[in-house]
Amino acid sequence: MTDLCMGIQLLFIDISVTISFLRKPLYGRKLTTTERKKIFQTFIDVICVIPLVVLMLLPVTAIGYVIILAIIKKLMPNLVPSSFSTERLDVIKQLTRAKKMKGHPSCGHVS
């Protein structure tokens, strides 16, 4: 799974969590500070995705996209949504590896 796919999945997860947070006040519950921060961050992420999608629509080779994204990350790191951050993607990769190792019969189990 590529970083792009994982980032998109994380963004959709963030959006669904944010929607559930936004429903809480409808049921008379207050939002916590953490929930409010998550809503704000997801809103910023969605806004930041728009220019990236426009850039991805440009007729450029795959290498060109990699170069464009590297330049954006270097010059304007705040423009990259948090779901595409190296830290979050690394955590997902580690979790994926851990799940694979857990399912592997020769990993850490003595018969």
ChimeraX attribute file (.defattr): number of C-alpha atoms within 10 A of each C-alpha:
attribute: neighborCount
match mode: 1-to-1
recipient: residues
	/A:1	7
	/A:2	8
	/A:3	16
	/A:4	12
	/A:5	11
	/A:6	17
	/A:7	20
	/A:8	15
	/A:9	14
	/A:10	18
	/A:11	20
	/A:12	15
	/A:13	14
	/A:14	21
	/A:15	18
	/A:16	13
	/A:17	15
	/A:18	19
	/A:19	13
	/A:20	13
	/A:21	19
	/A:22	15
	/A:23	12
	/A:24	12
	/A:25	11
	/A:26	9
	/A:27	7
	/A:28	8
	/A:29	10
	/A:30	13
	/A:31	15
	/A:32	10
	/A:33	9
	/A:34	9
	/A:35	16
	/A:36	15
	/A:37	12
	/A:38	17
	/A:39	21
	/A:40	12
	/A:41	17
	/A:42	24
	/A:43	15
	/A:44	16
	/A:45	21
	/A:46	16
	/A:47	13
	/A:48	16
	/A:49	16
	/A:50	12
	/A:51	13
	/A:52	16
	/A:53	10
	/A:54	9
	/A:55	14
	/A:56	15
	/A:57	10
	/A:58	10
	/A:59	9
	/A:60	12
	/A:61	9
	/A:62	10
	/A:63	9
	/A:64	13
	/A:65	16
	/A:66	12
	/A:67	12
	/A:68	16
	/A:69	18
	/A:70	13
	/A:71	12
	/A:72	15
	/A:73	14
	/A:74	11
	/A:75	10
	/A:76	11
	/A:77	14
	/A:78	14
	/A:79	17
	/A:80	19
	/A:81	21
	/A:82	22
	/A:83	23
	/A:84	20
	/A:85	15
	/A:86	12
	/A:87	11
	/A:88	14
	/A:89	19
	/A:90	13
	/A:91	11
	/A:92	16
	/A:93	16
	/A:94	11
	/A:95	12
	/A:96	13
	/A:97	11
	/A:98	12
	/A:99	11
	/A:100	11
	/A:101	13
	/A:102	13
	/A:103	9
	/A:104	11
	/A:105	10
	/A:106	10
	/A:107	10
	/A:108	9
	/A:109	8
	/A:110	6
	/A:111	5
